[in-house]
Amino acid sequence: MKNVLGPAAVLGVLLLAWEALHLAVANTGLPSPVTTLVRLVGLLGEAEFWDQAAETARAFAVAVVLSTIGGIALGILLGMNRTAGVVSEPILVNLYSLPKVTLYPVVLLIFGLGISARIAFGIMHGMIPLTLFTMNAILQMKPVYRRSAAVMGLTPWQTSLTVVLPAILPEVITGARLGVSLCLLGVLIGEMFASRNGLGYMVMHAMERGDMPTVLAVALLLAVVALVVNAMLLMLDRAWRH
């Protein structure tokens, strides 16, 4: 019961704050929660909206798969060698702190205005955090795991898959939770600046028209999707830990 009441209370407070802000700014461009929900229901009945959502979902799914596989693989590769991990960590942190929008011209030059650019933006946002989580989990792992693998004569590949990865899976899932959310953000940014379709493009087009109900309706839907995915990964994390 407490698990339901907590999020419900937070949601109620956010809705009240939203309504209060709407009343405070009057008609300056912030729709009320009711207006936003009505617009969202209207969008769900439009075929064009589902076409745009499908484009975003396709790019997001590919970006999540590639960033997850690449992040875990790179994290294991760097984490299995302590020197490589220590040297690469500040480099990865600095790369991640770099505003990705500054790379917009380079991404466009390489990938053009297609789904590849959106996927690239998603991977750029989601892969590095997962790499860091995986690498640091291995560096902080108890030495007995790798010593036992050495005693059993396991190859580095076998050690990584059968010993190291299961031992650090909770940390990997935590990194994946962050990576998935950032992948969605990256895909949307890619659609805003390097695409002619998708929900991000739809939001930019609505902003140009001053259609704030549509902007907030799409943002609300994306927030709900991100929360649901994050909740599913959190449930998986808790199930593994118990």
LINJONOR-V452132 format. One record per pair of residues at least 6 apart in sequence whose ideal C-beta (glycine too) atoms are under 8 Angstrom apart, sorted by sequence separation. I is the first residue (numbers start at 0). J is the second residue. D is the distance in Angstrom with one decimal. If there is no record, write none. Layout:
# LINJONOR-V452132
I J D
I J D
This chain:
# LINJONOR-V452132
42 48 4.5
77 83 5.0
78 84 5.2
110 116 4.0
190 196 7.4
194 200 5.2
205 211 7.7
76 83 7.7
77 84 4.8
164 171 7.3
190 197 3.6
21 29 5.1
30 38 7.4
153 161 7.0
190 198 6.6
191 199 4.3
205 213 4.0
206 214 5.8
20 29 6.3
21 30 6.9
107 116 6.4
110 119 5.5
148 157 7.5
149 158 7.9
153 162 6.9
190 199 2.8
191 200 6.7
205 214 4.9
21 31 4.5
77 87 5.2
106 116 5.3
109 119 7.6
148 158 4.2
187 197 7.7
189 199 6.9
190 200 4.8
21 32 7.6
186 197 7.5
187 198 6.7
188 199 6.8
191 202 6.9
202 213 7.7
187 199 4.0
191 203 4.9
201 213 7.5
202 214 5.5
205 217 7.5
18 31 6.0
106 119 5.4
145 158 6.6
148 161 7.8
186 199 7.1
190 203 7.9
17 31 7.6
18 32 5.8
106 120 6.5
148 162 4.6
17 32 5.2
147 162 7.2
148 163 8.0
187 202 7.6
202 217 5.3
201 217 6.2
202 218 7.2
106 123 8.0
145 162 7.1
14 32 5.3
144 162 5.4
145 163 7.3
144 163 6.8
198 217 5.5
99 120 6.6
102 123 7.1
144 166 5.3
140 163 7.0
198 221 6.8
99 123 5.3
99 124 6.2
137 163 6.0
140 166 5.8
140 167 6.2
137 167 6.0
136 167 3.8
95 127 4.4
94 127 6.3
95 128 6.9
133 167 6.7
136 170 3.7
187 221 7.2
135 170 7.6
136 171 6.9
91 127 5.5
95 131 7.7
133 170 7.0
132 170 5.4
133 171 5.6
183 221 7.0
91 130 6.3
92 131 7.2
132 171 6.6
91 131 5.8
132 173 6.1
133 174 6.2
183 224 7.6
129 171 7.4
132 174 2.9
183 225 5.8
88 131 7.0
131 174 7.3
129 174 4.2
132 177 7.5
180 225 5.5
88 134 7.0
128 174 5.8
129 175 6.0
179 225 8.0
87 134 7.4
88 135 7.5
129 177 7.4
180 228 7.7
128 177 4.9
129 178 4.2
179 228 5.7
180 229 6.3
84 134 5.2
128 178 5.3
179 229 7.2
84 135 7.8
126 178 7.0
61 114 7.8
65 118 7.0
69 122 7.1
73 126 7.6
77 130 7.3
84 137 7.4
85 138 7.8
125 178 3.9
128 181 6.3
176 229 5.6
179 232 6.8
84 138 5.2
125 179 6.7
62 117 7.4
66 121 6.7
70 125 7.2
74 129 6.7
78 133 6.3
58 114 5.3
62 118 4.8
66 122 4.6
70 126 4.5
74 130 4.4
78 134 4.1
125 181 4.6
176 232 4.5
57 114 6.9
61 118 5.1
65 122 5.6
69 126 5.3
70 127 7.4
73 130 4.8
74 131 7.2
77 134 4.7
78 135 7.4
81 138 6.4
124 181 4.1
125 182 3.5
175 232 6.1
176 233 6.7
62 120 7.8
63 121 7.3
66 124 8.0
67 125 7.7
70 128 7.5
71 129 6.5
74 132 7.0
75 133 6.2
78 136 7.1
79 137 6.4
124 182 6.0
58 117 4.1
62 121 2.8
66 125 3.9
70 129 3.1
71 130 7.9
74 133 2.6
75 134 7.8
78 137 2.9
54 114 7.4
58 118 5.3
61 121 7.9
62 122 5.4
66 126 4.1
70 130 4.6
73 133 7.8
74 134 4.3
78 138 5.6
122 182 7.3
124 184 5.7
125 185 6.3
172 232 6.1
176 236 7.3
65 126 7.8
69 130 7.8
73 134 7.8
121 182 4.3
124 185 3.2
59 121 6.5
63 125 6.9
67 129 6.5
71 133 5.4
74 136 7.8
75 137 6.6
121 183 7.4
123 185 5.9
58 121 6.6
62 125 6.6
66 129 6.6
70 133 6.5
74 137 7.2
122 185 7.2
172 235 6.0
173 236 6.5
121 185 4.0
124 188 7.7
172 236 4.4
120 185 4.2
121 186 4.2
120 186 6.2
169 236 6.1
172 239 6.7
118 186 7.4
120 188 5.5
121 189 6.7
117 186 5.1
120 189 3.3
119 189 7.0
169 239 5.9
118 189 7.7
168 239 5.9
169 240 5.6
117 189 3.8
116 189 5.4
117 190 5.7
120 193 7.0
79 155 6.6
117 193 6.8
116 193 4.1
117 194 5.6
116 194 6.7
79 158 7.9
79 159 6.7
114 194 7.9
117 197 6.6
112 193 6.0
113 194 7.7
112 194 6.1
117 199 8.0
106 189 7.5
110 193 7.5
112 195 5.9
75 159 5.1
79 163 7.3
78 163 7.8
99 185 6.8
107 193 5.4
106 193 6.1
75 163 6.5
100 188 6.8
75 164 7.0
99 188 6.8
103 192 5.3
103 193 6.5
100 192 7.0
71 164 7.6
74 171 7.9
71 171 6.2
74 174 7.9
70 174 7.0
67 175 6.1
70 178 6.2
67 178 6.6
66 178 5.8
63 178 7.6
63 179 5.7
66 182 5.7
63 182 5.0
62 182 4.8
59 182 6.4
62 185 6.8
59 183 5.7
62 186 5.7
59 186 4.9
58 186 5.0
55 186 6.3
58 189 7.4
55 187 7.3
58 190 7.6
55 190 6.6
54 190 7.8
58 197 6.8
54 196 4.8
55 197 4.5
54 197 4.4
55 198 4.5
54 198 7.8
55 199 7.0
51 196 6.0
50 196 7.7
51 197 5.7
52 198 6.0
51 198 5.5
51 200 7.2
51 201 4.9
48 201 7.6
42 213 7.0
38 212 4.0
42 216 5.7
37 212 7.9
38 213 6.0
42 217 7.3
35 212 5.9
38 215 7.6
39 216 3.9
34 212 5.6
38 216 4.3
39 217 8.0
42 220 7.8
35 215 4.6
36 216 7.7
39 219 6.1
28 209 7.4
30 211 5.5
35 216 5.3
39 220 6.1
29 211 6.8
30 212 4.6
28 211 5.2
36 219 7.7
35 219 6.0
30 215 5.8
